[in-house]
Amino acid sequence: MKLLNKTAPFLLLFFTMATALSACETRRTIATEEAITASTGADQSGSRDTILVIRGNTSAVKELKKFKDWVNQKASKVDSATNENLPEIQAEFKRKTAHLEKGLDSLSKDAKAEYLEAKAKYKAWEAQNKERTSKPLQAAEIKKRQKQLLGEYQNLNKINATNVREAYLVFMGMVRAKKRNWDQNDWDYTDYVYRQLNDRKQEITTSISASDELKIKSLQAEYLALEAGKDAKDLIKAVRSK
């Protein structure tokens, strides 16, 4: 009896601590479940959590990401070379969308919206590409644009390793100054002059100094960024107008 009296406080302390630990574990589990519910919008049963997790791991989600990347890569460039390959690109678009639509029901509402947006972006790019490349550039206008954009370097044959850096600086200076007022036609002629300048640089590339080469690359990157930004804005407008 004395032994029981002595051990009673310890037993009471043990049961109290066990109960407290059990309560802490319960609270931690609930907090975790509540956090999941809050982040996923699940109901109390947790069944929606399971559905969302399964949907997040489906192959359809991965295929959607690949499709969006493919569309973005195509939409980043509009030129005559793309138009020549358009039948192949159209066939690839059909294959990709047909494959995706087989698993469309497994996608969430937001994912389906992303899929439709990517399809619309592709269609807008395709239409824009057809329109731009269906109109041939005029020789007289090309000559006029070369004079405007290159100034004293308009005769490409006179560009050499000594002055090629300056030719790019003149070109980019005109692009920066005039781009705000340009429409798509202006950009198409500008892009043609840019590609001609690049072709001339390629012919003399082995004679260009390392410092000039580095500066030219930075100017090329700037131009491509400006052109891509213009194409992106045009695509957004085209998608929204549909």
Secondary structure as GFF3:
##gff-version 3
##sequence-region A 1 242
A	DSSP	alpha_helix	2	40	.	.	.	ID=ss1
A	DSSP	alpha_helix	47	56	.	.	.	ID=ss2
A	DSSP	alpha_helix	59	75	.	.	.	ID=ss3
A	DSSP	alpha_helix	80	84	.	.	.	ID=ss4
A	DSSP	alpha_helix	86	102	.	.	.	ID=ss5
A	DSSP	three_ten_helix	104	106	.	.	.	ID=ss6
A	DSSP	alpha_helix	109	133	.	.	.	ID=ss7
A	DSSP	alpha_helix	139	150	.	.	.	ID=ss8
A	DSSP	three_ten_helix	151	153	.	.	.	ID=ss9
A	DSSP	three_ten_helix	156	158	.	.	.	ID=ss10
A	DSSP	alpha_helix	164	178	.	.	.	ID=ss11
A	DSSP	three_ten_helix	179	181	.	.	.	ID=ss12
A	DSSP	alpha_helix	184	203	.	.	.	ID=ss13
A	DSSP	three_ten_helix	205	207	.	.	.	ID=ss14
A	DSSP	alpha_helix	210	241	.	.	.	ID=ss15
###
